[in-house]
Amino acid sequence: MPLCLVPSTDAAQGGPLSIDLTGVLPERLAPLPLDDIRRLSIRADERPCDLGDAFRVSGSAADGRIECRGNFSRVHSVAAGMGSGRITVRGSVGRHAAEGMTGGQLEIEGDAGDWLACEMTGGRVRVAGRTGDNAAAALPGSEAGLRGGIVVVAGDAGHLAGARMRRGILAIGGSCDAAAGFEMRSGILVVGGRSGRHPGLGMRRGSIVFLTERPDMPACFRRGTAWTPPFLAILLRRLARAGFQATTPLPPRWRQWHGDMLTGGRGEILHPNQA
């Protein structure tokens, strides 16, 4: 049985409003006995406390797995900095999940809060629901967001998805709000639904792929050719293995746009060609 965490009380019953789970990682917990795990120090409402005071803890982490059950929407930094193993959240989770993650897998069966997978460098993240703002983005003051790995969101995403991405893949099955791919350095952003305003604004390199609809293109992008990019079929097969499913068949031809022309014009936006 994997190590199981269940919140002791929720906010309505007088429990903490915010819990920071930084440092509760499979690779750290695997060699520890259960009593030592319960005594690990975390923060609840910005005050230190033991893990066992905020959660009912059972099972063993020896197999490198942690399972989170119950309402984790007020629990933040789940899997932040994880390098190996697997964390499964059977519900929704709070902010900064998978921040700075370098390896392993995070599965979220509900929704994720803001800053999902920000500055992640490796591993895989899959969200069955939606996510908030700044998914796979750069933290304030940082030059690079997602730097490696694969992030799959089955539902919608908020503003600034993939902002300042440098490497890796962010795939959004639903729609996204404004400024997706803002100031992208490189990497691939895939959007299955509609886009908010200003996609790709300030991007330097990288690819943004809209699978079903043409976005509202910024004026600083230049219309390119209509063609069939061979990498798209390979990309979607790779994403399918990571849990992403395109809702419609790929069209035969795609329209390419080059931009942002104000920052060199070496990025691209692709969408189905609507001749």
N, C-alpha and C positions, 0 to 999 in steps of 0.2 A: 504494500500500500504506500503511495507517495505521501510526502509530508503534506498535511492538509491544514489550511488556515481558515478559520471562520470568525468574523467579528463577534466579540463578546456582547456588545450592545450597539444599537444604532443611535443616531443623534436625537431622535424623538424620545428615546428612553434615557436620555442624559449622557450618552456616550460622546466621545470627542467629535468635533466638527471636521477635523482634518488630521489624517495620519500619514506620516512620511515613512515609507518602507525602504528607504535607501539602505543598501547593504544586505538585505535579505535575499540572498542569491543561492542558487543550487550549488555552485562550486564552493561557496563558503560554508554552507550548512552540511554538505555531504559527510564530512568526517565527524560531526558533532553528535553526541547523544541528545535525546529529546529534552532532558532537563536543562542542558546548556543552551539549546535552541530557545527554550522558553525564557531564558534569562538574557537573551540578546537585547541590547539597548536600541530603541527606536525613538521617534518623537511623535507625540500626540498633542495637538493644539500648541505646538512649539515648545513643549516641555518633554524632557526625557522620561521614558518609562520602559518597562520590560515588554518584549514581544508577547509574553504570556498574559500580561495585564490587559492588552487590547484585543487579543485573539485567543480562541480556543485552538490549541495546537495538538495535533495527533499524527501518527504515522511515522515514517522515516524518510530522510532525505538522501539515503545512501545510494539510491538509483539515479540521483541527479534530477528529480522531478519535484515540483511544488504545485499543489492545486489550491486555488483560492475560491472559496464558495461563499455565496451570500452577496450582500450589497457592498461592493468595493468602489462605488462612485466617489466616496470621500477619502479614498486611499490613494495616495500619489506616489510617483516614482517606482511603481512596480516594474521589476526587471531593469531598472536603471543601472547601466554599467555591467550587465550580465555578459559573461564570456563563454559559457557553456551550459548545457542542460536544457531543461524545458520548464516553463511556467504556463499553467493553464488557468484562466480566470473564467469561471462559470457564471458570468454576469457582466456588468459594466465596471469600468475602472476610471480612476481620476486622471489628473494631469501628469505629464512628463513620463508616461509609461514608455519603457525601452529607451529612455534618454541615454545617449552615449553607449549603447549596447554594442559589443564587439563580436558576439557569437551566440549560438544557441537559438532557441525558438520561444516565442511568446504567442500564445493563442488566447484571444479575447472573444468570448461568445456573445457579448453584448456590445455596448458603445464604448468609445474611448474619449477622454477629455482633450483639452488643448495640449499642444506640444508633443504629440505622439511621435516617438522615434526621432526626436530632434538630435542632430549631430551623431546619429548612429553610424557605425563603421562596418558592421558585419552582422550576420545572422538573418533570421526571418521573423517577421511580425505579420500576423493575420488578425483582422478585426471583422467579426461577422456583421456588426452594425455600422454605425456612422462614427465619425470622429470630429473633433472641434477644429479650432484655428491652428495654423502653424504646424501642420503635420509634416514630418520629415524636414523641418526648416532649421535655420540657424538661430541660436539663442541671441538675445540682444547684445550687440557689440561684436559678434563673431562674424567671420568672413565666409564660413562654409556650413551648410546644413548637413543633409544626408551625405555620407561619404562612402557608403558601401552597403551591401545587403539588399534584401527585398522586403518591401512593405506593401501589404495588400489590404485594402479597405473595401469591403463588399458594398457598403452604403455610400452616403454623401460625405463630403468634407467641407470644412469651413473656409475662411479666408486664408490666403498666403500658403496654400498647400505647396510643398516643395520649394519654398523660398530659399534661394542661394544653395540649392543642391549642387554637389560637386561630383558625386558618383552614385552608383546604385540605381534602383528602380522603385518608384512609387506608383502603384496602380490603384485607381479609385473606380469602383464599379458604378457608382451613382454620379451625381452632379457635384460641382465644387463652386464655391463663392469666388469673390473677386481676387485678382492678382495671383492666380495659380502660376507657379514657376517664376515668380518674381526674382529678378537678378540671378537666374540659374547660371552656374559655372559649367556644368556638364551633367551627365546622367540622363535618365529617361523618366518622364512623367506620362502616364496613361490615364485618360479620363473616359469613362463609358457613357456618361450623360452630358448634361449641359454645363456650360462654363459661365462664370460671372464675368464682369468687365475686366479688361486689361490683362488677358493671359499673356505670359511671357514678357511682360514689360521689363526692360533692362537686362534681358538675358544675354549672355555672352557666347555660350555654346550649349550643346545638349539638344534633346528632342522632346517636344510635347506632342502627344498623339491623342486626338479626339476620335473615338471609334464610331460615333453615330451622327454627330452634328457639327456643322461649321460654327466655330465660335465667332464672337464679335471681335474681329481682328483690330489690334491697335494700328493707328496711322503710321507708326514707325516700322511696320513690317512691309516687305516687298513681295508681291505675288511671284511665285515661281512656276515650275512646270507641273503638269499632271502626269503621274507615272505609277508604277507598281513597285514600291520599295521591298526588296527581298527579305530584309531583316524582320519585317512585321510578323510574318508567319512564325519565324523562329522565336521571336520575342513572346508571342502569345502562347506558344507551346511551353516555353519555360515558365510563364506565369501560371498556366494551367496546373503545372506540377506543384506550384506554390499555393494553389487554392483559388486562383482568379479565373472567372468564367466570363467570356464575352457574351453579351446577350443577343447579338445579331451576327450573322456571317460577315466575314470581311468583304468589303467591296473590291471590285477588280482594279480600280484606279483611285489614286489619292492626289489631292492638291497639296503642294508644298509652298510654304511661305518662309522667307528668310528674314531674320532679325535678331535682336533689335538693331536696326541700322544705326542707331545713335551710339551703340556700344560695340560696333564692329561687324554686325550682321552675320555672324557665324553660327547662330542658333537656327532651329527650324521648328515650325509648327505644321503638322500634318492633319488632314481631315478628309473624309470621303469626298471625292470629286463630284460636284453637283453641276454638271454641264447643262 
